[in-house]
Amino acid sequence: MKTDTISLLKEQSRGALEGRWGESVAYPAVLIALHMIATAILASVMKSAGIAEVISGAGIAFILQVLISLFVWGADFHFLQMLRRRETSFSDLLAVFRMQPDRFVLFGIIRDAVQILPAVPLLIALGQARKHPLTAVILAVIGAACLIAALIFLLTYAMTGFVLLELSGNISLQGAMRRSRLMMHGRKGRLFLTCASFIGWVLLAVITLGLGLLWITPYVLTTLCAFYESAKKGPGLSL
């Protein structure tokens, strides 16, 4: 019997969150507040639509996204501890800052760069659509190929942050990425489907003007923690 089916992962997540939803919603509340602050900063920088403002705005957005990801991993640490029925506290949000954060920052830069890369040819293609349709089609195809490659990369190294949280200062970023690659061998499709299974909940959050994210985010993060717990039990991977 498989122990990492989507239904079982979600069942484990709900079991861990049972009776603890009250404290759990505080974490997405902080993350949402950080995103709102970042958005306000970005909007103030890009008030005028000059090229310099756009470039500087993109750079600031990238840096802010990397910094916010440190707190997201802190939330991952909290829900991982909760899943394991261990003692937790709100200070878990700062857990990364006690674990050689430079490795998390570097991985955040790599991951976010991979996420942004496909958008470059796609945006250029959009701008060239009227004047140079053939060039636009070629760029769109390149962008689509980059998008697929980025998705494969993100799925392959999706467990890197969890490995860094698990082993703290006892593993390098390269080692954590290698372990994630081994964990995700044959599991990339399963992780994709696990994430896709929350689309309905995300749409519900949109209907509630984002309020639903306070409850959906802990559910998603805890389910991903359960996925990690299952993935790390592969041959030669137990920590």
Secondary structure, DSSP 4 states (H G I P E B T S, - for coil): --S--HHHHHHHHHHHHTT-HHHHTHHHHHHHHHHHHHHHHHHHHTSS--HHHHHHHHHHHHHHHHHHHHHHHHHHHHHHHHHTT----GGGGGGGGGS-HHHHHHHHHHHHHHHHTTHHHHHHHHHHTTT-HHHHHHHHHHHHHHHHHHHHHHHHTTTHHHHHHHHGGGS-HHHHHHHHHHHTTTTHHHHHHHHHTTHHHHHHHHHTTTTTHHHHHHHHHHHHHHHHHHHTTSTTT--
